[in-house]
Amino acid sequence: MSLLFVPAAAMAQAPAPSAAGGAQFPPPPPPMVDLTTPGAVAKLLPDGTAAAPADAPPQVQAAVWTANKIQDKPYIYGGGHGSFEDDGYDCSGTVSYALHGGGLLDTPLDSSSFLKWGEAGAGQWITVYTNPGHAFAVIAGLRLDTSAAGVTARAMKAAGFKKALQRGPRWRPTPRTTRGFKRRHPVGF
């Protein structure tokens, strides 16, 4: 005769049995939907993702939707540089990921490399703000940044954008200072 001992913790984590006798698991989360909003400006949604503007070129819409995929990822220094797919992202890894999703960048760049990327000045749809220590982007009027600089807790609590205060790749509903940053943009955008 053999006995099987199962730790209590393992039993507590087992899924509940279904009426049919098998295990019953919770349903998977709904798939992310690529949303658009009327006009030419992206809209921050309460869950921290963004709706791309309907009037934007497809590359810009794709950059917004791609950036949405990493909104819950943590900040990791060097993240997004060895590969576009990573466990977390740093500032330039975040910008690289979004641009790659829009078909506007072939390999990840660090913030210093963005100083020579694209064309100088602000773009019509996408502007990358960069210096040797940090990079962020404004895509269709919405800031994509790993830093919450310029975001106040009071304003975000009132507006319901709690994720905007978190560290890591996030859409930020407020501008930040651009002093000390160079502006670059993808050709044609």
Salt bridges, closest charged atoms under 4 A:
ASP72 OD1 - LYS163 NZ 2.61
ASP90 OD1 - HIS81 NE2 2.88
GLU119 OE1 - HIS185 NE2 3.20
ASP145 OD1 - HIS134 NE2 2.84
ASP145 OD2 - ARG143 NH1 2.65
ASP145 OD2 - ARG176 NH1 3.08
